[in-house]
Amino acid sequence: MKALPLRILIVDDEAPARRRLRDLLADIAADLPNLVVGEAADGVEALEQLGNGPVDAMLVDIRMPRLDGIGLVQQLAARDGAPAVIFTTAFEQYAVRAFELCAIDYLLKPVRAQRLLLALKKLPAALDAATLRRLAPEGRRHLTSTERGRVLLVPLSEILYLRAELKYVTARTSEREYLVEESLTHLEQEFSDRFVRVHRSCLVARAVIAGCEREPDADGEARWRVLLHGIADKLPVSRRQWPQIKALLKEE
C-alpha cells in the first residue's frame, strides 16, 4: 500500500528560506513522501492557511512579524487537532537552550536535508500547556478571530469583557466585538489573572471594572450590574459571583 504524503505548511517571513525548505522537502521525498500544501510569511497567514485544508506538520520560523512562531503555537494550542510543529531558527543560544530544556524539536538554519528528514520521521506531539508556559512564561498576548477567511489578532490588553453566546465567545473591545472560537471556561482558566467571572456567561477584565450599581430586572427584582471604564455597557452580576466582585471592589 502506497504511503500517503505528509502534508506540510512552511511558515517563514523570508522567501529564500521558504524556497530552501521546499527544495529540501523535494530532495527527501523518496525517503519520506511529502506535499507542501502552502506557505505563509507569518503566524497570521499560517492560521488563515489552516482553514484551506488538512495539514500534518508545520515548519515554523521563530522570528516573524505580526505573530511569531511562539505566538502561533500558543494559538494552535487552543485548537483541537492542531498539526505538529517543528521550529526553524538561526543560531541563537537562548532559543536553542529553551527548546532543549522543553524537549522541543528544532532545526538550525541553514537546514540540512538529513536533519529535516530525521525531524519529520519523528514528528513531535502537540505541545502541552506546561511546556508552553516554560517556553513563554508571559503567555498569549492575543486571541484570534476569523472574519470572511481573514484572521484578526485581538490584543488581550484591549479586551474589556468576554461573553459566551451560543457556540461562540464574543470579545468586546472599546471599538467593536469579535467572535472567538474558544470556550469561556478555557479562557477563564488561562487568563484568571486578567479576567474575573461576573456571570456564568461573562468574564470581565479586572482592570476595567469601575464599580457596581443596582438596577431592577424585568421581574422587578433589583440586581447588581458591573460598570466599566470607557464603555457604557452594564453587565449583570449573578448572586453566586457577587461576593467575589464585592471583595474585588473593596481591594481597589
N, C-alpha and C positions, 0 to 999 in steps of 0.2 A: 504494500500500500504506500503510495507516494505521500511524503510528509508535507503538511500544509506550510506555506511560507510564514515566517514570523513577521507580523505587521508592525512596522516601526515608524515612529514620528521623530523627526530630527528638529531640535529646538536650540537655535544659536543665533545671536544677533549679527554674526559675521558670515556673509555669503561664502567666502572661501572655505571657512570651516565646515559649513554645511555640504559644500561640494566634495570636500575631502572625505567626509563620513559616507556620502553616497558612493564614492569610488571604492572605499574600503569595504563597504557592505556588498558591493558587486564582486569584489575580489574574493570574499569568503562565502559567496552564495553556494559554491559547490559543496562546502562542508556544512553550511547552515543555510538552507533556503530562507530567503527573506524578501520582503517587499516594502519599499519606502512608500507609505501611504500619504505622506505630507511633510511639509516643512513649515516652521514658524520662527519668527525673528525675536519673539519674547514670550513670556508666560501667558499674556492675554491672548495672543494669536494661537498659542497651543491649546488653550481651553476652547477657543472657537473651533479649531480643527477637530477636537474630540467629538464635536457634535455631528461630524460628517460621516462617521462610521467607526467600526471597532478598531482599537489599537492594542497590541500586545505589550509593546515596550516603547519607552521614550529615551532618547539620548539627549540629555538636558545640560546646557551650559549653566554655569553658576551666575556670572555677572551679565545681566541684561537690563535694558531699560524697562520702565513701567512696572513689570512684575518679574523678578529674578528667579533663578532656579529654585532656591529655597522657598520663596513665596509661592511658586507654582505647586510644589509638593505639598505645602500646607493646605492649599485649596483642594488638591486631589484627595487629601486625607479625609475631607468632609464628604466625599462621594463614595458610593458603592461601586465595586468593580473597576477601580482605577487601574490603569496599566502599570507595569513595573517600570522603575526609573533607574537609569544609570547616569550619574553625573559625569560631565566632562569639564575639565578645568586646566588652565595654565598653572604652572607650578607655583603654588602659594602655600608656604609651610603651615600657616594657621589652618587653612581649609583642609589640607591633606590630613593634618593631625586630628581635626574634628571628625572627619569621615572615619578615620581608623578607630578612634575611640568609640564611635557609634556603630562600628561594623557595617558601614555603608560602602557599597562598591562605587568606584570612581575610575575615570580614565584620565591620565595626564596628557595634555597636548604637547607635541603632536601625537595624536593617537596612532598606535601601531595595529596592523591587521590582526596579528595573533592575539594581542591583548584584548582587542574588541571581540574576537571570536570566543575567547575564554569567558569574558563577562556575559555575553549573550547566551552561552550554553548553561550558565548557572544564574539565570535571572533571579534577582532578589525578590523577596516577598515585599508586600506593601509596608511602608514604614509605620510603626505604631506610634501612638500619642507620646509615650515616654521617650522614644528615640528622637522624635521631632522636638520635644522640649529641651533635650540635651543639645541638639544641633542648633536650635534657635530659641533660646530661653525667653526672648521678648514676645514670642507667639505671633499670630497673624496680625497684620495691620489693616487688612481689607476683608470685606465679604465680596462675593461676585453676584452679579445679576445679569441674566441673559434677556436681551430685547431684540427681536427681529434678527436673530442669528449673530448679534454682536454681544460680546462680553464686556460688561461695565464693572470697573472697580469702585467699590463703595468704601471710603475710608472709615474705619471704626470710630475715629475721633469725631466724625461728623454725624454719627447716628444718634438721634435723640431717643428713639424707642423702637422696639421690635414687637410686632403683633401677629399672632397666628390667625390666618384666615383660610379656611378650608385646608387644602394640602400645601399651601404656600405660607411663607412668613413675609410680612411687609416690613421693610426697614425704612423708617421715616427720618429724613434729614430736615433742616430748616427750609430747603428749597423744594423737595419733592419726595415721592415714595418709590421704592424699588422692590421688586419681587425677588425673594431669595429662596432657593430650593434646599433649605436645611431645616431641621426640626428645632422648635423653640427649646425643647429640653436639652438638645445637644449644645445649642448656643449658650444657654444658661450655665451649663457645666463648664464650657470652655472659657467663658468670659465672666465668671462670677465676681471678679474684682471690679468689673466695669459696669455691669448691669444688675439691677435688682428686680425681682418679680413683684408686681403690684396686683396682678390678677392671673388666673390660670392661663390666660391667652396673651399676656403682655409683660414685657421686660422694659424697664426704663433705665437710661444712663444715669448713674448716681450723681454725676457732676451737674446735670441739668435740672434736678428737682429743686423748684423754687419754694414749694410749700404745699399745703393742702387746704381745701375748703369743703364745707358740707353743702350738698345740693339735694333736693328731693328727686327721687326717681319717678318713673311713670306711675308706680303704685302709691306714690305719696310718701314713701319712707325715705328718710334722709340718709345719704351715703357719702362717704369721703371720696374726693377726687384729687388727683395729683396735679399741681400746677407746674409748668415747665418754663425755664428761661428761653426766650427767643421764639416762642411759638404759642399760639392761643389755645391749642388742644388741651382739654382737661380729661384725664384718664381715670376711669373708675378703679377704686381700691377695694379688693374683696375683704370681707371680715377676717378671713384667715391671714391675710398679709398685712392687715392694718397695724398690728403690734410691731412688726419689723419696720414698717415705714415710719411709724411714730418714733421709734427708737433712733432711726437714722436721722430724722429731723432734729432730734434733741442733741445729736452729736455735732451738728453744724454750728 
